[in-house]
Amino acid sequence: MLLARHEWQRAAAAEAILSQRHRNAPPQLIASSTDAQVRREDDDERRLRRFYADTDLLSQPDTLRRYLFAPMPDYLAPLAWYGLADDLTSAARVDQNALRYVAPPSDTLPYFERAKAYDPLCGGLIHEGVHAQQQALSWRHPNPIRRHHYDSLPTEGIAFYHEEMTLLGGLFDDRPHSATRIANFLRLRALRAELDVLLALGEITLAQASDRLVRTVRSIADGRARRRRARRHAGGAAVELPGWKTADSRPPGGRAAALGHGFRPRPIPRSAVAGRQRAARLTTLGIAGGIRPY
């Protein structure tokens, strides 16, 4: 609870500062069509790869597949409410591009889908795209036991960490509204962790939790019903998001303090991504040289 509240306060302050900094920025326009959104995401996916290389923040194999948007098929649309409409492929299709199916752009879309309609980087490439590439890297792991998905919480922590890393690294310097939106994402994820605890203790109801999300994070009300449905299948998962994000921040934070200006963050995020199945503590020790990473 204390960690979640601390993360929320940091994100709320960041959003307020960014909002003030970019108060005179021209309005951001939503994609004019699904095809326009798909084309922009294709360009942004290449831009994100260049950003990694230019800033030296993250390395990726040249052979790593892509994460792309595609129009929502008619047969899939009725089921899209149940989860994420994507195809991350499988260990047998690791070289095929991962796909995220998107609905026509609209201001009535749920919280994250609406954000992607304005900017495919937001909630798409810098979060779900991280999951897709992490899966691909894991499926290539030399140790077979590390290739498969056992627990999604470390994965969510890395994507949470990645959102803030790209924000601080300057990816959104030319997209002021997106920068502010990322800070709002961080507020949402931190608040979800606290609400999970309160729900587990029976101190609030699902309706109260949904109302607080909408009121405190200013997400759109359409997300309430979806979150109730998701709660039945994954209740309690959000509580560990800030913890795993903090765990992923510790290796680069410790190395930065020890090496000063000689610190290069690039090898550390990739090591965490490639071996996400192992415990965070083992990852930390492996990076520090204390044990041989599996």
Secondary structure as GFF3:
##gff-version 3
##sequence-region A 1 294
A	DSSP	alpha_helix	2	21	.	.	.	ID=ss1
A	DSSP	alpha_helix	34	55	.	.	.	ID=ss2
A	DSSP	beta_strand	67	71	.	.	.	ID=ss3
A	DSSP	three_ten_helix	77	82	.	.	.	ID=ss4
A	DSSP	beta_strand	86	87	.	.	.	ID=ss5
A	DSSP	three_ten_helix	91	93	.	.	.	ID=ss6
A	DSSP	beta_strand	98	102	.	.	.	ID=ss7
A	DSSP	alpha_helix	111	118	.	.	.	ID=ss8
A	DSSP	pi_helix	121	128	.	.	.	ID=ss9
A	DSSP	alpha_helix	129	139	.	.	.	ID=ss10
A	DSSP	three_ten_helix	144	146	.	.	.	ID=ss11
A	DSSP	alpha_helix	153	169	.	.	.	ID=ss12
A	DSSP	alpha_helix	176	200	.	.	.	ID=ss13
A	DSSP	alpha_helix	206	217	.	.	.	ID=ss14
A	DSSP	alpha_helix	223	234	.	.	.	ID=ss15
A	DSSP	three_ten_helix	237	240	.	.	.	ID=ss16
A	DSSP	alpha_helix	241	259	.	.	.	ID=ss17
A	DSSP	three_ten_helix	260	262	.	.	.	ID=ss18
A	DSSP	alpha_helix	267	274	.	.	.	ID=ss19
A	DSSP	alpha_helix	280	288	.	.	.	ID=ss20
###
